[in-house]
């Protein structure tokens, strides 16, 4: 799980419009995973409940009335799609983020698009899951603080995560989707050295075959767009990785 860094660098708590903590139900039969997610979500200010079975999830949802659900597809008793069907019977609009095995993604797409709001594949980075969950909460309008957290700023570099608009010193910077994701990861971890392995984990989600040279290539693309003609913000620490730092 390569994304623990993000939980240590962000401090804006997720809150409902009424000021109460956002309620998240985490459903997975891997205790290590539910413990990790619970810790990260509580750090963000969420109220968290967990369940390890489909029956437990339905019961917890009835009692807890979550604002969003992180739901594993494979559970010991019945699968996450059946859990979703029962959840939607009592809470039709609750956002659901599915966790699904990497090798089962294609088989699951139809089911996810039929009812789930989003999904991440295992293994995933914690940072990616938190970003997806924040996006779901923003779209649902359930987290007042999440929208305030949509703009990232490092020095004279700004990024609007909703509109995908990036500016350096007020000048608009045009980025591809992959360049944007890479810059977003750097901006969420300013002054923190990120290894090639961490960047591959977050930006390429384990799907690129571990080719670290693709990181070097996209860092060079970003430098041409972000640093060209300006004091550099993206720095290489030989043998360690890359770091984004404000120039002043």
C-alpha positions, 0 to 999 in steps of 0.5 A: 500500500504505497499511499500512506504519505498523504494521510500525514500531509493533509489536515483538512477534516471531512465534515457534513454541511451540518458540521458533523463528521462524515460517516463512512462504512468500510466493508472488507473481510481483511482485518489489516485492510479495514484497520488501515482504512479506518485509521486513515479515515479517522485522521481525516476526521471521519466517523468510521464503522467496519464490517467483515461480511455482507450481513454485517454490512447491511446491519451496520448500514441500517444502524449507522446510516453512512454517508458513503460506503467502501465495499469489497466485492468478494465477501464470505457470505454474499458478494458486494453487489448483493450488499449494494442491492440491499443497501440501496433498498434502504438508502437509495443515494448513498455513494459506494466505492467498490474494491475489486481484485485486479484480475477480475476488473473486466468481469465486474465493470458491468455490475459496477456501472449498474449500481456502484459509483466508482471502484479501485482495484487491489492492490491500490494506494491509500492515496488513490482511494482517499482521492476517489472517496473525496470525489464521491463525497464532493459530487454527492454534496455530503462533505462541505469541507471537501470542496474547500480542499479542491485547490492545491497550492505550492508556492506560485503553482496552483491546481484546481482538482475539480476543473483540472486547471493548473497555473504557474505564476498566474499563467495557465499550464496545459497538461495531459491526464497523466501529467496532471495525475503526476503533478497532483501527487507531487503537489499533495506531498510538497517537500517530500521525496517520492521514489519512482516506486511510489510514483508508479504505484500512485499514478500508474496504479500498478498497471504499467509493469514496473517500468521506472523509466516512464517516471523519468519521462513524465517528470521531464515532460512536467519540467518543460511545462512547469519549470521552463523559463522559471526557477525550478520547482521539481528536483531530482535526488539521485538514488532517492526520487523526486521532490516538489518545492516552492522557489521562495 
